[in-house]
Amino acid sequence: MAAFRSDKKQAGFVELKLHDDKGDLELWLTNDKKGKEPFDIALDSVIEVSFPTLGPKLVKLRIRNDEENEDENGLWNIRDKKTNYFIFPGSSKEDASFLVGKKFSTKVIVSFISEGVTYKTEPFELRPHTH
């Protein structure tokens, strides 16, 4: 869980989960630190996760689909044609192998634009959610 801001104003929180077995990412945007109140943005939004110490490297998270956008637990995440849930690599078929492994750890920055406003986290440590 990390805070995201717009123009130095606290706006919400991001939960970024890395699965160590496949290197896939799941991300939720919320208004509250407990992750109970969704911070919904347009379905066509793109969330960028940059890895400043890895090249730098950048991946783009998108919705799973525009019908239900279900998370890995099968929960629907579309409300009023908006969502707070994004994944990588999803249907992009991009290579996620650099994220695989129980010992993976690096700083990341999450950013996105919604309704013309840019939101961004401070760098935070990404470690895998192990199975």
PyMOL commands that place a pseudoatom at each C-alpha (Angstrom):
pseudoatom trace, name=CA, resn=MET, resi=1, chain=A, elem=C, hetatm=0, pos=[0.000, 0.000, 0.000]
pseudoatom trace, name=CA, resn=ALA, resi=2, chain=A, elem=C, hetatm=0, pos=[1.399, 3.378, -1.008]
pseudoatom trace, name=CA, resn=ALA, resi=3, chain=A, elem=C, hetatm=0, pos=[-0.125, 6.846, -1.137]
pseudoatom trace, name=CA, resn=PHE, resi=4, chain=A, elem=C, hetatm=0, pos=[-0.583, 8.625, -4.451]
pseudoatom trace, name=CA, resn=ARG, resi=5, chain=A, elem=C, hetatm=0, pos=[-0.802, 12.375, -4.900]
pseudoatom trace, name=CA, resn=SER, resi=6, chain=A, elem=C, hetatm=0, pos=[-1.670, 15.079, -7.364]
pseudoatom trace, name=CA, resn=ASP, resi=7, chain=A, elem=C, hetatm=0, pos=[0.261, 18.347, -7.084]
pseudoatom trace, name=CA, resn=LYS, resi=8, chain=A, elem=C, hetatm=0, pos=[1.530, 17.316, -3.636]
pseudoatom trace, name=CA, resn=LYS, resi=9, chain=A, elem=C, hetatm=0, pos=[-2.052, 16.749, -2.383]
pseudoatom trace, name=CA, resn=GLN, resi=10, chain=A, elem=C, hetatm=0, pos=[-2.882, 13.348, -0.940]
pseudoatom trace, name=CA, resn=ALA, resi=11, chain=A, elem=C, hetatm=0, pos=[-5.467, 11.749, -3.261]
pseudoatom trace, name=CA, resn=GLY, resi=12, chain=A, elem=C, hetatm=0, pos=[-5.661, 8.031, -2.433]
pseudoatom trace, name=CA, resn=PHE, resi=13, chain=A, elem=C, hetatm=0, pos=[-3.782, 4.773, -2.128]
pseudoatom trace, name=CA, resn=VAL, resi=14, chain=A, elem=C, hetatm=0, pos=[-2.446, 2.122, -4.448]
pseudoatom trace, name=CA, resn=GLU, resi=15, chain=A, elem=C, hetatm=0, pos=[-2.131, -1.540, -3.588]
pseudoatom trace, name=CA, resn=LEU, resi=16, chain=A, elem=C, hetatm=0, pos=[0.286, -3.290, -5.932]
pseudoatom trace, name=CA, resn=LYS, resi=17, chain=A, elem=C, hetatm=0, pos=[0.584, -7.062, -5.697]
pseudoatom trace, name=CA, resn=LEU, resi=18, chain=A, elem=C, hetatm=0, pos=[3.394, -8.968, -7.440]
pseudoatom trace, name=CA, resn=HIS, resi=19, chain=A, elem=C, hetatm=0, pos=[2.905, -12.718, -7.872]
pseudoatom trace, name=CA, resn=ASP, resi=20, chain=A, elem=C, hetatm=0, pos=[6.344, -14.334, -7.656]
pseudoatom trace, name=CA, resn=ASP, resi=21, chain=A, elem=C, hetatm=0, pos=[5.448, -17.425, -9.696]
pseudoatom trace, name=CA, resn=LYS, resi=22, chain=A, elem=C, hetatm=0, pos=[4.485, -15.702, -12.968]
pseudoatom trace, name=CA, resn=GLY, resi=23, chain=A, elem=C, hetatm=0, pos=[5.666, -12.122, -12.484]
pseudoatom trace, name=CA, resn=ASP, resi=24, chain=A, elem=C, hetatm=0, pos=[2.190, -10.733, -12.971]
pseudoatom trace, name=CA, resn=LEU, resi=25, chain=A, elem=C, hetatm=0, pos=[0.994, -7.579, -11.268]
pseudoatom trace, name=CA, resn=GLU, resi=26, chain=A, elem=C, hetatm=0, pos=[-2.407, -6.695, -9.846]
pseudoatom trace, name=CA, resn=LEU, resi=27, chain=A, elem=C, hetatm=0, pos=[-3.199, -3.144, -8.796]
pseudoatom trace, name=CA, resn=TRP, resi=28, chain=A, elem=C, hetatm=0, pos=[-6.100, -1.539, -6.949]
pseudoatom trace, name=CA, resn=LEU, resi=29, chain=A, elem=C, hetatm=0, pos=[-6.688, 2.209, -6.464]
pseudoatom trace, name=CA, resn=THR, resi=30, chain=A, elem=C, hetatm=0, pos=[-8.552, 3.197, -3.295]
pseudoatom trace, name=CA, resn=ASN, resi=31, chain=A, elem=C, hetatm=0, pos=[-9.609, 6.318, -1.438]
pseudoatom trace, name=CA, resn=ASP, resi=32, chain=A, elem=C, hetatm=0, pos=[-8.746, 4.809, 1.930]
pseudoatom trace, name=CA, resn=LYS, resi=33, chain=A, elem=C, hetatm=0, pos=[-5.697, 3.056, 3.329]
pseudoatom trace, name=CA, resn=LYS, resi=34, chain=A, elem=C, hetatm=0, pos=[-7.752, -0.016, 4.283]
pseudoatom trace, name=CA, resn=GLY, resi=35, chain=A, elem=C, hetatm=0, pos=[-8.568, -0.576, 0.595]
pseudoatom trace, name=CA, resn=LYS, resi=36, chain=A, elem=C, hetatm=0, pos=[-12.336, -0.626, 1.101]
pseudoatom trace, name=CA, resn=GLU, resi=37, chain=A, elem=C, hetatm=0, pos=[-13.387, 2.468, -0.937]
pseudoatom trace, name=CA, resn=PRO, resi=38, chain=A, elem=C, hetatm=0, pos=[-12.530, 2.225, -4.671]
pseudoatom trace, name=CA, resn=PHE, resi=39, chain=A, elem=C, hetatm=0, pos=[-10.892, 5.177, -6.428]
pseudoatom trace, name=CA, resn=ASP, resi=40, chain=A, elem=C, hetatm=0, pos=[-12.488, 4.549, -9.820]
pseudoatom trace, name=CA, resn=ILE, resi=41, chain=A, elem=C, hetatm=0, pos=[-11.114, 5.889, -13.097]
pseudoatom trace, name=CA, resn=ALA, resi=42, chain=A, elem=C, hetatm=0, pos=[-12.035, 5.396, -16.765]
pseudoatom trace, name=CA, resn=LEU, resi=43, chain=A, elem=C, hetatm=0, pos=[-11.846, 1.870, -18.185]
pseudoatom trace, name=CA, resn=ASP, resi=44, chain=A, elem=C, hetatm=0, pos=[-9.390, 2.958, -20.891]
pseudoatom trace, name=CA, resn=SER, resi=45, chain=A, elem=C, hetatm=0, pos=[-6.925, 4.333, -18.341]
pseudoatom trace, name=CA, resn=VAL, resi=46, chain=A, elem=C, hetatm=0, pos=[-3.363, 3.049, -18.237]
pseudoatom trace, name=CA, resn=ILE, resi=47, chain=A, elem=C, hetatm=0, pos=[-1.381, 2.717, -15.021]
pseudoatom trace, name=CA, resn=GLU, resi=48, chain=A, elem=C, hetatm=0, pos=[2.385, 2.988, -15.430]
pseudoatom trace, name=CA, resn=VAL, resi=49, chain=A, elem=C, hetatm=0, pos=[4.761, 1.263, -13.037]
pseudoatom trace, name=CA, resn=SER, resi=50, chain=A, elem=C, hetatm=0, pos=[8.340, 2.380, -13.469]
pseudoatom trace, name=CA, resn=PHE, resi=51, chain=A, elem=C, hetatm=0, pos=[11.371, 0.540, -12.141]
pseudoatom trace, name=CA, resn=PRO, resi=52, chain=A, elem=C, hetatm=0, pos=[14.022, 3.310, -11.940]
pseudoatom trace, name=CA, resn=THR, resi=53, chain=A, elem=C, hetatm=0, pos=[16.859, 1.008, -10.873]
pseudoatom trace, name=CA, resn=LEU, resi=54, chain=A, elem=C, hetatm=0, pos=[16.186, -1.588, -13.584]
pseudoatom trace, name=CA, resn=GLY, resi=55, chain=A, elem=C, hetatm=0, pos=[17.254, 0.186, -16.710]
pseudoatom trace, name=CA, resn=PRO, resi=56, chain=A, elem=C, hetatm=0, pos=[14.925, 2.146, -16.126]
pseudoatom trace, name=CA, resn=LYS, resi=57, chain=A, elem=C, hetatm=0, pos=[12.074, -0.181, -17.052]
pseudoatom trace, name=CA, resn=LEU, resi=58, chain=A, elem=C, hetatm=0, pos=[8.375, 0.657, -17.392]
pseudoatom trace, name=CA, resn=VAL, resi=59, chain=A, elem=C, hetatm=0, pos=[5.290, -1.556, -17.606]
pseudoatom trace, name=CA, resn=LYS, resi=60, chain=A, elem=C, hetatm=0, pos=[1.702, -0.569, -18.353]
pseudoatom trace, name=CA, resn=LEU, resi=61, chain=A, elem=C, hetatm=0, pos=[-1.243, -2.024, -16.503]
pseudoatom trace, name=CA, resn=ARG, resi=62, chain=A, elem=C, hetatm=0, pos=[-4.680, -2.144, -18.096]
pseudoatom trace, name=CA, resn=ILE, resi=63, chain=A, elem=C, hetatm=0, pos=[-8.064, -3.645, -17.331]
pseudoatom trace, name=CA, resn=ARG, resi=64, chain=A, elem=C, hetatm=0, pos=[-8.573, -7.391, -17.769]
pseudoatom trace, name=CA, resn=ASN, resi=65, chain=A, elem=C, hetatm=0, pos=[-11.761, -6.825, -19.813]
pseudoatom trace, name=CA, resn=ASP, resi=66, chain=A, elem=C, hetatm=0, pos=[-14.501, -4.214, -20.179]
pseudoatom trace, name=CA, resn=GLU, resi=67, chain=A, elem=C, hetatm=0, pos=[-17.367, -6.468, -19.121]
pseudoatom trace, name=CA, resn=GLU, resi=68, chain=A, elem=C, hetatm=0, pos=[-16.542, -7.479, -15.536]
pseudoatom trace, name=CA, resn=ASN, resi=69, chain=A, elem=C, hetatm=0, pos=[-12.828, -6.712, -15.054]
pseudoatom trace, name=CA, resn=GLU, resi=70, chain=A, elem=C, hetatm=0, pos=[-12.717, -9.440, -12.436]
pseudoatom trace, name=CA, resn=ASP, resi=71, chain=A, elem=C, hetatm=0, pos=[-9.734, -9.792, -10.135]
pseudoatom trace, name=CA, resn=GLU, resi=72, chain=A, elem=C, hetatm=0, pos=[-7.997, -13.109, -9.459]
pseudoatom trace, name=CA, resn=ASN, resi=73, chain=A, elem=C, hetatm=0, pos=[-10.636, -13.899, -6.821]
pseudoatom trace, name=CA, resn=GLY, resi=74, chain=A, elem=C, hetatm=0, pos=[-13.411, -13.447, -9.397]
pseudoatom trace, name=CA, resn=LEU, resi=75, chain=A, elem=C, hetatm=0, pos=[-14.709, -10.189, -7.907]
pseudoatom trace, name=CA, resn=TRP, resi=76, chain=A, elem=C, hetatm=0, pos=[-16.148, -7.715, -10.432]
pseudoatom trace, name=CA, resn=ASN, resi=77, chain=A, elem=C, hetatm=0, pos=[-14.522, -4.297, -10.515]
pseudoatom trace, name=CA, resn=ILE, resi=78, chain=A, elem=C, hetatm=0, pos=[-16.594, -2.156, -12.878]
pseudoatom trace, name=CA, resn=ARG, resi=79, chain=A, elem=C, hetatm=0, pos=[-18.874, 0.542, -11.508]
pseudoatom trace, name=CA, resn=ASP, resi=80, chain=A, elem=C, hetatm=0, pos=[-20.532, 3.184, -13.726]
pseudoatom trace, name=CA, resn=LYS, resi=81, chain=A, elem=C, hetatm=0, pos=[-18.120, 2.409, -16.601]
pseudoatom trace, name=CA, resn=LYS, resi=82, chain=A, elem=C, hetatm=0, pos=[-15.127, 2.980, -14.323]
pseudoatom trace, name=CA, resn=THR, resi=83, chain=A, elem=C, hetatm=0, pos=[-12.779, 0.714, -12.369]
pseudoatom trace, name=CA, resn=ASN, resi=84, chain=A, elem=C, hetatm=0, pos=[-10.010, 0.690, -9.791]
pseudoatom trace, name=CA, resn=TYR, resi=85, chain=A, elem=C, hetatm=0, pos=[-8.414, -2.636, -10.847]
pseudoatom trace, name=CA, resn=PHE, resi=86, chain=A, elem=C, hetatm=0, pos=[-5.591, -3.097, -13.393]
pseudoatom trace, name=CA, resn=ILE, resi=87, chain=A, elem=C, hetatm=0, pos=[-3.225, -5.932, -14.359]
pseudoatom trace, name=CA, resn=PHE, resi=88, chain=A, elem=C, hetatm=0, pos=[0.056, -6.672, -16.137]
pseudoatom trace, name=CA, resn=PRO, resi=89, chain=A, elem=C, hetatm=0, pos=[0.822, -8.361, -18.497]
pseudoatom trace, name=CA, resn=GLY, resi=90, chain=A, elem=C, hetatm=0, pos=[-2.796, -9.332, -19.147]
pseudoatom trace, name=CA, resn=SER, resi=91, chain=A, elem=C, hetatm=0, pos=[-3.593, -9.645, -22.845]
pseudoatom trace, name=CA, resn=SER, resi=92, chain=A, elem=C, hetatm=0, pos=[-0.545, -7.548, -23.793]
pseudoatom trace, name=CA, resn=LYS, resi=93, chain=A, elem=C, hetatm=0, pos=[1.585, -10.728, -23.846]
pseudoatom trace, name=CA, resn=GLU, resi=94, chain=A, elem=C, hetatm=0, pos=[4.563, -8.626, -22.713]
pseudoatom trace, name=CA, resn=ASP, resi=95, chain=A, elem=C, hetatm=0, pos=[7.422, -10.448, -21.034]
pseudoatom trace, name=CA, resn=ALA, resi=96, chain=A, elem=C, hetatm=0, pos=[7.020, -10.409, -17.259]
pseudoatom trace, name=CA, resn=SER, resi=97, chain=A, elem=C, hetatm=0, pos=[9.868, -12.838, -16.548]
pseudoatom trace, name=CA, resn=PHE, resi=98, chain=A, elem=C, hetatm=0, pos=[12.030, -10.089, -15.002]
pseudoatom trace, name=CA, resn=LEU, resi=99, chain=A, elem=C, hetatm=0, pos=[9.502, -9.975, -12.122]
pseudoatom trace, name=CA, resn=VAL, resi=100, chain=A, elem=C, hetatm=0, pos=[9.591, -13.714, -11.323]
pseudoatom trace, name=CA, resn=GLY, resi=101, chain=A, elem=C, hetatm=0, pos=[11.151, -14.998, -8.123]
pseudoatom trace, name=CA, resn=LYS, resi=102, chain=A, elem=C, hetatm=0, pos=[10.614, -15.033, -4.385]
pseudoatom trace, name=CA, resn=LYS, resi=103, chain=A, elem=C, hetatm=0, pos=[13.655, -12.825, -3.810]
pseudoatom trace, name=CA, resn=PHE, resi=104, chain=A, elem=C, hetatm=0, pos=[12.707, -10.086, -6.292]
pseudoatom trace, name=CA, resn=SER, resi=105, chain=A, elem=C, hetatm=0, pos=[12.773, -6.632, -4.696]
pseudoatom trace, name=CA, resn=THR, resi=106, chain=A, elem=C, hetatm=0, pos=[13.104, -3.152, -6.157]
pseudoatom trace, name=CA, resn=LYS, resi=107, chain=A, elem=C, hetatm=0, pos=[11.821, 0.400, -5.870]
pseudoatom trace, name=CA, resn=VAL, resi=108, chain=A, elem=C, hetatm=0, pos=[8.859, 1.326, -8.081]
pseudoatom trace, name=CA, resn=ILE, resi=109, chain=A, elem=C, hetatm=0, pos=[6.844, 4.436, -8.881]
pseudoatom trace, name=CA, resn=VAL, resi=110, chain=A, elem=C, hetatm=0, pos=[3.194, 4.208, -9.909]
pseudoatom trace, name=CA, resn=SER, resi=111, chain=A, elem=C, hetatm=0, pos=[1.620, 6.949, -12.029]
pseudoatom trace, name=CA, resn=PHE, resi=112, chain=A, elem=C, hetatm=0, pos=[-1.559, 7.545, -13.998]
pseudoatom trace, name=CA, resn=ILE, resi=113, chain=A, elem=C, hetatm=0, pos=[-3.741, 10.303, -15.444]
pseudoatom trace, name=CA, resn=SER, resi=114, chain=A, elem=C, hetatm=0, pos=[-7.442, 10.604, -14.702]
pseudoatom trace, name=CA, resn=GLU, resi=115, chain=A, elem=C, hetatm=0, pos=[-9.687, 13.405, -15.969]
pseudoatom trace, name=CA, resn=GLY, resi=116, chain=A, elem=C, hetatm=0, pos=[-6.626, 15.449, -16.918]
pseudoatom trace, name=CA, resn=VAL, resi=117, chain=A, elem=C, hetatm=0, pos=[-4.997, 15.154, -13.491]
pseudoatom trace, name=CA, resn=THR, resi=118, chain=A, elem=C, hetatm=0, pos=[-1.665, 13.352, -13.054]
pseudoatom trace, name=CA, resn=TYR, resi=119, chain=A, elem=C, hetatm=0, pos=[-1.285, 11.149, -9.982]
pseudoatom trace, name=CA, resn=LYS, resi=120, chain=A, elem=C, hetatm=0, pos=[1.952, 9.622, -8.745]
pseudoatom trace, name=CA, resn=THR, resi=121, chain=A, elem=C, hetatm=0, pos=[3.419, 7.738, -5.797]
pseudoatom trace, name=CA, resn=GLU, resi=122, chain=A, elem=C, hetatm=0, pos=[6.745, 8.331, -4.170]
pseudoatom trace, name=CA, resn=PRO, resi=123, chain=A, elem=C, hetatm=0, pos=[9.187, 5.453, -4.771]
pseudoatom trace, name=CA, resn=PHE, resi=124, chain=A, elem=C, hetatm=0, pos=[8.312, 2.401, -2.673]
pseudoatom trace, name=CA, resn=GLU, resi=125, chain=A, elem=C, hetatm=0, pos=[9.658, -1.130, -2.350]
pseudoatom trace, name=CA, resn=LEU, resi=126, chain=A, elem=C, hetatm=0, pos=[7.936, -3.840, -4.395]
pseudoatom trace, name=CA, resn=ARG, resi=127, chain=A, elem=C, hetatm=0, pos=[8.324, -7.361, -3.073]
pseudoatom trace, name=CA, resn=PRO, resi=128, chain=A, elem=C, hetatm=0, pos=[6.469, -10.476, -4.199]
pseudoatom trace, name=CA, resn=HIS, resi=129, chain=A, elem=C, hetatm=0, pos=[3.370, -11.933, -2.692]
pseudoatom trace, name=CA, resn=THR, resi=130, chain=A, elem=C, hetatm=0, pos=[4.574, -15.524, -2.415]
pseudoatom trace, name=CA, resn=HIS, resi=131, chain=A, elem=C, hetatm=0, pos=[2.432, -18.614, -2.922]
for i in range(1, 131): cmd.bond("trace and resi %d" % i, "trace and resi %d" % (i + 1))
show_as sticks, trace
zoom trace
